[in-house]
Amino acid sequence: MSSPSPDLDVVVLGGGGHVGLPLSLAFAKAGLRVGVYDTNQATLDRIADGQMPFLETGADELLVDILPTGRLELSADAAMIERTDQLVVVIGTPVDEFLGPSMTIFEKAVGQIAPHLRDGALVVLRSTVYPGTTAYVTQHLADAGCRVDVAFCPERIAEGHALEELESLPQIIGADEDAAAARAASLFRRLAAGTIRTSSKEAELAKLFTNTWRYMKFAVANQFFMIADQAGVDYTNVLRAVREDYPRAADLPGPGFAAGPCLFKDAMQLAAFTSDHFPMGQAAMQVNEGLPAYIVGALEQRYGGLKGKTVGILGMAFKAESDDPRASLSYKLRKLLSWSGARVLATDPYVLDDRLVPLDAVLADSDILILGAPHRPYRDLQIGGKDVVDVWGALGGGIRL
């Protein structure tokens, strides 16, 4: 008895998340019948009600437009995979407590999807993975009796700008077989401006190098800030002098918390992958992860300790105009401030967290304010003469540490 014909053009595993949902919406916008497979039923229910579970520019309107078309179907049942010849797997490789890659999630994923894959299906890995993961998945699916094509097509979007960048950025097609490459390219040409063919491991490294290079640039910026601060000069003015009308320094970013679900993790995956443990990446990690401690230490020295002080943190998301607190260094800052003896109040206009308090309370009760995420609503705040730590340089000035 033959399997029924597929009635979904593509299924996105992990389709309710920050990477999977914008991709699903983009595919549906392009006219494909899309299955969103996600184990979080509450998230699926929210999407079905026309509500985005997170901030993403343009997604609220697109979701409302797409739902009545019937081109977006939601399910927490893995059997949805049986209804397509194209599966996009949005699962990344996390790092464990020893900062090494954890393959457990892919071992489980292979076991879960293998019984549902159609013969000859295309399986596309989408999130950042440890080098060699595509080959690992290919072999394990073959061992499970699955005759499928496998490719790695990494997402390279900036969170919050996914819908725009899915169309404007070229798509890397990492595949070790021409058939898999051709099929993956055909799928993503529905969205992308162009495609770039590589082997699977080349694509895996390209994604890791991209995020790690960005992480290292932030580390240089943060190290420069600390050097200038220790020298007693205004780094905002130094940075202006370096970059203004000088194209060779145009790519030097400003200082600030370098965080989020990708940059730190990807740098550590490279450190685990290479035989010399990637000392430049390790140094970048120490600088970026050390910035909250630098701020706290500088404040302790400035005020002769923080015991009895109330410190307010403005912004707990990992970056501006985001509601995503994953790996945000503002939370590390809050912990370090508490350990120093300070009373800490934290607020954010977008992040949902029961531990946060309203902005008015933070402004009224804090002795010192620290800008954790440079959200636009903070740009014109009336601080009332309080001391403000603004590493980002977003508020037009602040105290020198």
C-alpha angles and dihedrals in degrees: 000000000000124000117259116259114272113262096189121069093207139358120209113208107209087022096155096063137091092274102030102048099052088047091050091049091048092051091048091048087054089057101262124137102240131197116204107204114187132149093219102092093182090058091048091050091052092050090048088055089056096255123129111226091217141017115282122155112251094359098107092060094040093052091052090049095047101046097069091052092066091227092118118067123180128207143158091199117100088214086083086078089068090066098065143055091209123061123180112198113206099191122123132199110259124204120241130225089281092055091249127125118273113214094181092098092057093046088056093043093054090050092049100046101035096078090053102045117112118232109270095013124157114238116196121191109210114174127071111287138184112265110273095027094114091055089045093054092044092054095044093050089050090049088053090056097256118145100202142136116242129199137168113225107171123209112235101179127130109241108254093029100060100120093052096044096045086067100036104042124073115247120236111225109202112188137142095206125058093224093056091046093051093049094047091047090051091052096049095042084074085071115014131078090228145337135242118207121217138147116272095256092046089054092047091053092043090059093046092046091050095054094038093051089054091048091051092050089054089050091054090050092049093046091050089050092053093047092051092044092052088049089056097243133125106260092196088065092044091052091049090052092049098048108030110113090338109116097190090066097039092105095056104112125215120257124267144113110320102203145120135112098300120033102062093038095050094049089052092049089057089048089054092045101051123070095232092051091240101270093194091056092045089052091050090052092051092050096046096041090044096057095088090051090048090054093048093046092049092050092049090053093045095050100030090249134335101245108128093017123117112219122192123205116207109205129015100188117103092246142007121292092012133116092202114111096177111138090348112168089214087078091052088049091052092052093048092048090051091050089052089060099257124136105237128206119185132191140175131178093217111026117093108218126140090216093065124092133208119281093241091059092050092049093046100045105035125099092192130025125206122194105226098171121014097229116175094242088066096055096086101033120146099230096183098224096303121146110263128195107207110172089166094060088226100128097054095256145345141181120305112246 
